[in-house]
Amino acid sequence: MDTSDKKNIEKVVSGTSTKEGAREVVDWFSSSVEGQQYLSDMLDKDAFLLEQELNTDFLPNTNQSERMYRNIERKIFKTSILKILLRVAAILLPLILLTGITLYINRQVDLFGTSELAEVYVPKGEKARLFFHDGTEVFLNADSKIRYPKKFGLTKRKIYLEGEAYFNVASNKKRPFIVNTGETSVKVLGTSFNVNAYKDNREVRVVLDKGEVLFATERNEYKLNPGQKFIYDKENKQLFVANLSQSEDESLWKSNYIRLNDTPLSETLSILNRKFDVSFKVVDTNALKYSFTLLTEDKRLDYILNELEKIAPLKFIEKNDTINVKMMN
C-alpha cells in the first residue's frame, strides 16, 4: 500500500471505510516499516494536539485556579443553604398555611373571642333598622339599646338587648342566634320573632311568628312554637304562655302602628313616653285602674290622647312640658 493513498487511511480512522479497505490499511500498518512509521507519526501528532488543547482550555493559571476555587466554594455554600431552606420549609410551610387560614377565618368570625362589642341606642321618639353581617335583620323600637360583636363567634351569634326589637334571623344551624336580655335569653337557628325586654318593665315578652326558638330563664329552657307568646315575670320568676291568633300584631310597632290590647294605663303611658319622648304625671291614682285597647297608625300625640279620653274618663292636660293625667270631674 502506498502512503499516497491517504484518503483510504482517513476513511479507516474516521470509521467510514469498507471492510476490504480497512483490512488493507491494517495489513500495511502491521507488515511494513513504512506503515508502522506512518502510524507512529500519526499518533505522535494526535498526542501533541491533545496536549496543546489541554494546556490551553483545561489547565488554568494561578488566578484562574483561585477563581475556580471560589466559584466551587460558592456553589457548595448555595447548595448547603438550599438544603437547609428546604428542610426548614418542610417544617414551616404547614405552620404558615395553618396560620394564614386561621387569620382568614378570624377576619370572618370571632375565632378567638376577642371581638369588640358595638352598641346602638335608639332614643325616645325614634326607631331604627339594622343588618348584621350574617344577614340578620333587626328592627329596634324607641328607647332600646342593642350590643353586638363586630364579628360573630365561630359557634354562636350572641347579642344583648335592652328594650324592644324584632328579629328576622338568618338561618345557620351550626351557629345559633342568641338574644340575651339579662335574666332571660332567646336561642334560635333561623326565625322571626319579637322581644320586649325594657329594663323598667316587670315582664319580658317573646312572640314567635315563624320558626322555632328556645326561651331560657335562669332555671329552665322552654320551646316556643309559632303563634305563641311567652310572658316572663321577672319579680316572681313565673312564666306564662299564650296562644295568639295573630302573632304579627305584637310587632306592628315596626310598621308605625300603636297597638294597645287591654293595656294598663301605666304601660300605655310608658309606650307613649318612648314613642313621643314626652313625660307624664298621674295626678289621680284612681286613673291607674283603667286599661286601653286601641290600634292606630302613628299620628300626633294629641290625637292619640283624645282617643284615650274617649275610652276612659280621663283628662290629659299639658303643663310645663309634662302631661298630667287626671280623672274627669
Legacy VTK file of the C-alpha trace (Angstrom):
# vtk DataFile Version 3.0
C-alpha trace
ASCII
DATASET POLYDATA
POINTS 329 float
0.000 0.000 0.000
1.332 3.395 -0.961
1.467 6.306 1.555
-0.037 8.454 -1.147
-3.358 6.652 -0.600
-4.154 8.879 2.404
-7.886 9.035 1.640
-8.256 5.315 2.351
-6.343 5.749 5.659
-8.522 8.719 6.683
-11.636 6.663 5.970
-10.337 3.899 8.233
-9.526 6.371 11.040
-12.931 8.079 10.719
-14.756 4.717 10.565
-16.183 5.199 7.080
-14.004 2.707 5.196
-15.167 -0.591 3.749
-14.039 -3.888 5.289
-11.638 -4.569 2.410
-10.114 -1.111 2.660
-9.720 -1.374 6.430
-8.059 -4.802 6.085
-5.538 -3.356 3.606
-4.657 -0.431 5.928
-4.279 -2.704 8.971
-2.065 -5.131 6.986
0.069 -2.213 5.823
0.436 -0.831 9.371
1.465 -4.215 10.745
3.574 -5.704 7.933
5.559 -2.796 6.540
8.138 -0.415 8.005
6.551 2.476 6.105
3.155 1.678 7.560
4.473 1.425 11.117
6.334 4.736 10.767
3.242 6.409 9.338
1.116 5.115 12.226
3.715 6.282 14.775
3.875 9.776 13.271
0.103 9.991 13.220
-0.177 9.012 16.909
2.562 11.490 17.927
0.699 14.260 16.104
-2.609 13.444 17.797
-0.931 13.320 21.212
0.683 16.725 20.648
-2.600 18.293 19.591
-4.389 16.815 22.588
-1.720 18.135 24.957
-1.945 21.604 23.431
-5.732 21.561 23.788
-5.496 20.524 27.446
-2.884 23.161 28.161
-4.993 25.829 26.547
-8.501 25.010 27.807
-8.229 22.954 30.953
-5.046 23.868 32.721
-5.735 27.235 34.355
-3.102 29.618 35.652
-2.924 30.686 39.317
-5.564 33.406 39.063
-7.865 31.103 37.174
-7.391 28.429 39.809
-8.364 30.840 42.587
-11.446 31.953 40.716
-12.434 28.368 40.056
-11.939 27.549 43.753
-14.078 30.484 44.841
-16.792 29.526 42.373
-16.750 25.968 43.670
-16.987 27.256 47.260
-19.942 29.475 46.356
-21.734 26.595 44.667
-21.150 24.353 47.675
-22.399 27.124 50.022
-25.501 27.754 47.904
-26.219 24.045 47.777
-25.910 23.769 51.571
-28.165 26.792 52.156
-30.705 25.402 49.718
-30.799 22.079 51.547
-31.272 23.864 54.885
-34.028 26.077 53.469
-35.828 23.069 52.046
-35.727 21.349 55.421
-36.960 24.499 57.186
-39.698 24.993 54.577
-40.875 21.426 55.096
-41.387 22.261 58.774
-42.669 25.833 58.489
-44.851 25.622 55.387
-47.695 23.701 57.068
-47.490 26.104 60.013
-47.578 29.130 57.703
-50.553 27.724 55.811
-52.367 26.960 59.058
-51.649 30.450 60.377
-52.874 32.026 57.150
-56.077 30.008 57.180
-56.619 30.842 60.856
-56.157 34.580 60.254
-58.504 34.459 57.274
-61.203 32.715 59.312
-60.687 35.168 62.172
-61.366 38.043 59.793
-64.733 36.487 59.032
-65.714 35.312 62.534
-64.584 35.924 66.099
-62.360 32.833 66.281
-60.531 33.857 69.469
-63.433 35.521 71.314
-61.802 38.958 71.277
-64.218 40.874 69.054
-65.294 44.231 70.468
-68.948 44.958 71.130
-70.663 47.663 69.133
-73.618 49.480 70.681
-76.644 51.106 69.102
-79.124 53.127 71.131
-82.385 54.362 69.649
-83.650 57.378 71.610
-87.257 58.029 72.514
-89.376 59.134 69.601
-87.353 57.181 67.033
-86.961 53.704 65.526
-84.075 52.038 63.713
-83.373 49.146 61.381
-80.083 47.204 61.413
-78.493 44.452 59.363
-75.836 42.232 60.898
-73.031 40.876 58.721
-74.603 37.390 58.777
-77.732 38.756 57.065
-79.927 39.023 60.168
-82.370 41.952 60.092
-83.260 43.824 63.290
-85.921 46.477 63.946
-85.270 48.492 67.102
-88.097 50.272 68.873
-87.756 53.608 70.662
-85.643 53.787 73.835
-83.938 50.497 73.018
-80.288 49.524 73.143
-78.551 46.637 71.456
-74.973 45.469 71.854
-73.434 43.045 69.396
-69.945 41.820 68.429
-68.425 43.291 65.306
-67.750 39.682 64.313
-69.948 36.835 65.488
-68.355 33.817 67.149
-67.495 30.602 65.365
-70.141 28.554 67.220
-72.784 31.158 68.138
-74.129 34.618 67.360
-74.872 36.376 70.624
-76.279 39.872 71.093
-77.568 41.833 74.105
-80.884 43.694 74.169
-82.456 46.272 76.461
-85.810 47.352 75.100
-87.844 46.014 72.218
-86.697 44.561 68.914
-87.979 42.416 66.112
-85.601 39.899 64.533
-85.507 38.201 61.147
-82.649 35.807 61.857
-80.538 34.391 59.024
-80.655 30.612 59.274
-77.494 28.819 60.388
-77.973 25.553 62.259
-74.325 25.388 63.294
-74.296 28.917 64.739
-77.430 29.612 66.813
-78.517 33.218 67.298
-78.893 34.192 70.963
-80.667 37.285 72.295
-79.630 37.936 75.875
-81.901 40.203 77.925
-80.202 39.819 81.286
-82.340 37.334 83.210
-83.538 35.525 80.072
-82.269 34.601 76.639
-83.788 33.515 73.351
-81.915 30.948 71.269
-82.823 30.488 67.613
-81.447 28.889 64.461
-83.377 30.937 61.943
-86.751 32.560 62.517
-88.795 35.745 63.014
-89.774 36.896 66.497
-90.366 39.916 68.709
-88.680 40.543 72.060
-89.929 43.133 74.533
-87.473 43.449 77.410
-87.367 47.023 78.644
-85.352 47.350 81.805
-88.104 49.154 83.729
-90.769 46.637 82.665
-91.704 43.903 85.069
-92.162 41.426 82.244
-90.126 40.037 79.369
-92.289 39.113 76.381
-91.313 36.981 73.405
-93.644 36.367 70.477
-92.745 33.922 67.722
-94.089 34.497 64.214
-92.354 31.615 62.456
-89.577 29.127 63.052
-88.613 27.758 66.437
-86.921 29.279 69.470
-85.812 28.190 72.899
-86.669 30.603 75.680
-84.280 30.214 78.591
-84.638 31.549 82.139
-82.185 31.202 84.994
-83.720 27.837 85.849
-85.182 26.222 82.741
-85.407 26.240 78.969
-88.676 26.187 77.044
-89.554 25.606 73.417
-91.687 28.277 71.771
-93.818 27.423 68.747
-95.107 29.811 66.047
-98.113 31.828 67.231
-97.142 31.559 70.899
-96.277 34.306 73.355
-94.091 33.845 76.417
-94.514 36.281 79.310
-91.862 36.023 81.991
-92.408 37.834 85.282
-89.006 38.987 86.487
-90.159 39.517 90.069
-91.818 36.200 90.894
-89.837 34.211 88.249
-93.013 32.810 86.693
-93.594 32.059 83.032
-96.908 32.279 81.198
-97.713 31.006 77.723
-100.431 32.386 75.443
-101.580 31.196 72.034
-102.201 34.086 69.664
-104.451 34.112 66.620
-102.481 36.972 65.045
-98.944 36.922 66.400
-97.869 39.583 63.885
-99.983 42.154 65.746
-97.426 42.158 68.549
-94.817 43.727 66.261
-96.988 46.281 64.462
-94.857 48.999 66.037
-92.221 48.430 63.349
-94.846 49.335 60.726
-95.647 52.617 62.505
-98.684 51.416 64.427
-99.534 51.826 68.092
-101.345 48.793 69.431
-102.893 48.571 72.877
-104.604 45.335 73.915
-106.219 45.685 77.322
-103.052 47.581 78.248
-102.959 49.191 81.719
-102.615 52.960 81.903
-99.124 52.752 83.405
-97.852 50.707 80.481
-99.762 52.838 77.993
-98.020 55.950 79.288
-94.642 54.182 79.037
-95.349 53.342 75.399
-96.296 56.945 74.629
-93.298 58.228 76.556
-90.940 56.203 74.385
-92.829 56.942 71.211
-93.092 60.706 71.584
-90.401 61.424 74.202
-92.818 63.201 76.496
-93.218 62.949 80.269
-96.440 62.006 82.032
-97.557 62.505 85.622
-100.541 60.673 87.094
-102.142 63.211 89.414
-105.065 60.991 90.439
-104.026 57.405 91.205
-107.592 56.238 90.548
-106.763 56.607 86.862
-104.379 53.640 87.102
-107.281 51.185 87.264
-108.115 51.735 83.595
-106.833 49.741 80.658
-106.969 50.512 76.942
-107.476 48.699 73.671
-106.535 50.696 70.611
-104.967 50.236 67.201
-103.883 53.320 65.309
-101.227 54.435 62.884
-98.575 56.826 64.091
-100.249 60.201 64.409
-99.868 63.262 66.536
-99.787 62.737 70.283
-102.799 64.952 70.846
-104.840 62.718 68.514
-103.937 59.592 70.489
-104.627 61.254 73.837
-108.008 62.339 72.535
-108.758 58.708 71.595
-107.788 57.550 75.082
-110.110 60.118 76.629
-112.939 58.524 74.635
-112.185 55.135 76.196
-111.813 56.140 79.868
-112.976 59.128 81.944
-109.543 60.693 81.947
-108.163 64.091 81.078
-104.660 64.767 79.727
-103.506 68.289 80.484
-100.097 69.626 79.370
-98.278 71.765 81.926
-94.581 72.754 81.985
-93.506 70.162 79.393
-95.312 67.451 81.345
-98.713 65.918 80.659
-100.756 65.488 83.791
-103.289 62.663 83.925
-106.427 63.409 85.913
-109.845 61.905 86.416
-112.658 63.800 84.801
-114.925 65.584 87.279
LINES 1 330
329 0 1 2 3 4 5 6 7 8 9 10 11 12 13 14 15 16 17 18 19 20 21 22 23 24 25 26 27 28 29 30 31 32 33 34 35 36 37 38 39 40 41 42 43 44 45 46 47 48 49 50 51 52 53 54 55 56 57 58 59 60 61 62 63 64 65 66 67 68 69 70 71 72 73 74 75 76 77 78 79 80 81 82 83 84 85 86 87 88 89 90 91 92 93 94 95 96 97 98 99 100 101 102 103 104 105 106 107 108 109 110 111 112 113 114 115 116 117 118 119 120 121 122 123 124 125 126 127 128 129 130 131 132 133 134 135 136 137 138 139 140 141 142 143 144 145 146 147 148 149 150 151 152 153 154 155 156 157 158 159 160 161 162 163 164 165 166 167 168 169 170 171 172 173 174 175 176 177 178 179 180 181 182 183 184 185 186 187 188 189 190 191 192 193 194 195 196 197 198 199 200 201 202 203 204 205 206 207 208 209 210 211 212 213 214 215 216 217 218 219 220 221 222 223 224 225 226 227 228 229 230 231 232 233 234 235 236 237 238 239 240 241 242 243 244 245 246 247 248 249 250 251 252 253 254 255 256 257 258 259 260 261 262 263 264 265 266 267 268 269 270 271 272 273 274 275 276 277 278 279 280 281 282 283 284 285 286 287 288 289 290 291 292 293 294 295 296 297 298 299 300 301 302 303 304 305 306 307 308 309 310 311 312 313 314 315 316 317 318 319 320 321 322 323 324 325 326 327 328
